Amino acid sequence: MVQPPGFVSTSPQLVCKLHKVLYGLKQAPRSWFHKLSTTLQSLGFHSTKSDVSLFVKFHSSYTIFILIYVDDIIITGSSMTAIQQLISNLSACFALKDLGPLHFFLGVQVTRLRNGGLHLSQQKYINELLHRTKMDVAKPLPTPMQTNLHLQKYASSAMHDPSLFRSVVGALQYVLITRPELSYVVNKVCQYMHSPQDHHWKAVKRILCYLAGTRTHGLIIQQCSSPSIRAFSDADWGGDVDDRKSTTGYCVFYGRNIIAWSSHKQRVVSRSSTEAEYRSIAAALTEVLT
């Protein structure tokens, strides 16, 4: 920075001290999060080990959770009085706009059910993806992948526009936030982003046709009277025809609510590293759920 016009100084070594970080500077995101996290910590919150952007406050009479994504914030808890007091405290430090009950957040649409549950979907995001790929009028298909389909690295000619393949597959990864049934098929097409071919793009179009008929599908989160943690996992046996590696899939339920899921190709790891990974997952679940 240089000294502003009209400022007279006898020392050319003086500089301007920046009191407020402006948009566009490299330091802006870090300074903003530092300011916000420091304010929340002064109000009795602390970030979780599993997600530094998730802040919690446990009080003898209530519990409050705050999820932060840049300047978009979700606040929920067991006491509306404590939530309103928190909003008032934050309004004294920041310029806030209370949007009321949660309806839409980062492409995820939230619908409240009559039984008190929540339905999470990405209908608007899926519609925009189908419109961008000109698949919004495609014939819906009942499944996202053909039965017994085994994709290979080199089984057809190279795709003429690899950037389109990578863009669409990257967008499909975001759909997995509310669509766990697509974990396997999206993971399979992601393995060929370095060199996509025509039959890979055909598999992606099949996924889009499936989304065209299931745009409103999503997750249902309900209150559990007797919650318990259950996990299910499975793997094929050398299902990849190129390197003969297996594919693993798992899902974790908290009561009737699915809270974690994944599908990925197995890799060669030591037993100690696998046990360490399981311990970290168990610690993260214990911290959030207890």
N, C-alpha and C positions, 0 to 999 in steps of 0.2 A: 504494500500500500504506500501511497505518497501522501504528503500533507495536503489537505484540502485547500482550494483557492481562497484567498483572503486571510489565511492564517500566517502570521508573521512570526518568525522565530530566528534567533541569531545562531542557533546550533543546527547544522544540517543533519546531525546524527539522531535527532528525535524521530520517533515513529509513532504511529497511531495504535492505541490499544483497542482491540476488538472486544467490545462488551457483549455483542449479540451475534451469533453465527448466522450468516445469511444462507439462503437456498443456493445450491450450486457449488458451494465450497466442499472440498474433500472432507473437511472436519465436521460438516453439518450433521450427518447421521450419528456419529459418535458423540458429539456434544449434546445433541437432542436427547439421546437415550441416557446419557449420564445425568442430565438435568432431571429427566422424568424419574429415573430409577432412584436418584438421591432423594427426591421429594417423597416417593412412595416409601422408601426405607424410613424416612423421618416420621411417617404416619403409621409405622408398625408392620409394614409388609416386608417380605423377603422373597427372592427369586428361587425357584426350584432347581434342583440339580439336573433334572431331565430336560428342562427348557428354561433358558435364562430369561425369556420374554414372558414367562408365566409367573406372576406374583400372587402370593397367598398371604392371608392374615387369619390366624386362628385365635379367636377370643372365647372366653368362657360361655358367652351367650350367642355367638354367631360366627360364621366363617364367610370370607369374601375371597373371590378369585378375580384376578385382572389379567387379561390376555392382551398383549401389545403387538401390533404390526405397524412399525413406523409411527404414524400419527392416528391410526385407527385402533380403537380400544373397545374391548368387551368387558363389562363388569357384571358379575353375578354373585349371588350369595344367599344366605338363609334369612337375612333381615333387610327389609326394604328401608327401614329407618337408618340403618348403618350405611346402606348404599347411597342414600340421598345425602347423608352427612359427608361421605367420601367425595361425592361429586361437588359439593359446596366447597370442600377444602381444596380440591384440584382447581376449581374455578377461580379461586383467589390467587393461584400461581400461573395459570394458563388460560388462554381463550378457548373455551370449550363450547361444543354444541351438542346438547343431549337429543339424540334421535329417538328416544323412547324405547319400547320393547324391540328386541332383536328380530329383524326381518331379512336382512341381506348383509353379508359380510364376505368380502374378497371372492365374489363369484358364487358363494354358497347361499341358497335361499332357505330360510327357516320358516316353517309353517307350524303353528301350534294346533295340536289335536284336541279333541273333546275330552279325552281321558287324561289330559295334562302332559302328554308326551310331546316330543318335537320330531318333525320330519325334515331332514336335511337333503336337499337336492340341488342340482346344478343345471336346471332346465335352460335358463338364459344363456349360460356359458356354452352348453351343448348346441343350442340353436345357432349361436354365432359361429361355432366351429363348423357345423354342417353347412351354413350359408357360405362361409369362406372357401370350403372345399367343393361347393356346388353339389352337395349331397343332401340338401334339405328336402328334395322331392324324390329321393331314392326309395325303392321298395323296401320296407322293413323286413328284417330277417329274425328268426326266433333265437338264434345262437350267435355268439360273436366269433366263432371259429368252426371250421368244418371238422367233423369227427375223424380222428386218426390222421390229422394233417401234421406232417413233419417238415418244417421249414429247413432249408439248407442254404449254405453260403452262396453256392454257385449252381443254380438250376435253371436260370433263364438269363436273358440279356440284361445289361445294366440299365437302371432307370435314367431317363434323360434329364430329370430334374431332381437330383438328390436333396437339394435344400427344401423342396416341398415335403418330401418324406420326413426329414428331420424335424421340420416345423410342426407337422401334424402329429407325429409321434410324441414330440415334446408336449403338445397340448393335451394329448391323451393321458399323459402321466398326471396332469393336474386333475383329470376327471376321477382318478382313483381315490380322491379324498372322500367321496361319497359312494363309490361303486366298487366294492371289494371283489365282486364277481369277475371284474375285468383284469385283476392282478396278473393272472397267468398269461393271457393273450397279449397284454401290453408289454409285459416283460419279454415275451418271445420276439416281438417285432423290434424292441429296443436293442436287441443283440445284433442287429444288422444295420445300424445307423451309419457305420463307417463306410459301407459299400452296399447301398440298397439296390435291389433288382426288381424286375417287374412282378415276380410272384410275391415278393415281400409287400409291394404296394397293393397288390390284390388282397392280401390278408388284412391290410389296414382298412381298405374300403369295406371289407366285410364287417369290421368292427364299427365303422361309421353307419352302416346299414342297420346294425343291431341297435345303435344308439338312436337312430331315427324312429324306432318303434318303442323305445323305452326312455323317452326324454324325462318323464316325471319320476322315474325310479330313484330311490335314494335310501338313506338310513333312517331308522326310527329309534329314537332314544326315549326310554320309558323309565319311570321310577321303579325300583326293585324293593319289594318288601323283605326279602331274605337274600341279599346279594352274595354271590360266590364267584370265584375266578375259575374259569375252565379254558383249557387250551386244546386245540386239535392240530395235528400236523400229518403230512403225508409226503411221499416222494416217489418218483418213478425210478426205473432202473436203467441207467444209461440211455435216457430218452433222446439226447441230442445226437443226431446222425453224423455230425462233423467231428466232434471231440469225444463222444460217448460219455459225457458228463450227465449227471442226474439233475433234476429240477425239484426243489423243495418248496412246499407251501405250508403256511400255518395261519391260524386265526385264534384270537384270544377274546373270550366273552367275559363281561362283568355282569352277572345275572343274565338277562336276555339281550343285553346290548353288546354288539361287537365293538371292541375298542382298539384292536390292533390286527393287522393282516399283512401278509407279504408273500411274494412268490419270486424266487430267484434261482439261478443256476448254482449248483454246489461248487465250492472251490476247495482246494487242498489246504487244510489248516491243521495246526497241531492241536492236541487235546487240551492243552493249557489255555490256548487262545479261545477255543470254543467255550470252555468253562467260564472264562473271564467275561465273554460276551453274554452268556446266560445270566451270570451274576449281576451284570450291569442292567440288563432288562428287568430282572426281578427287583432290583433296588429301585429303579425308576417307577415300576408299577406300585411297589409298596409305599413310596413317598407320596404319590398322587392319590392313592385310594384309601390310605389310612388317615 
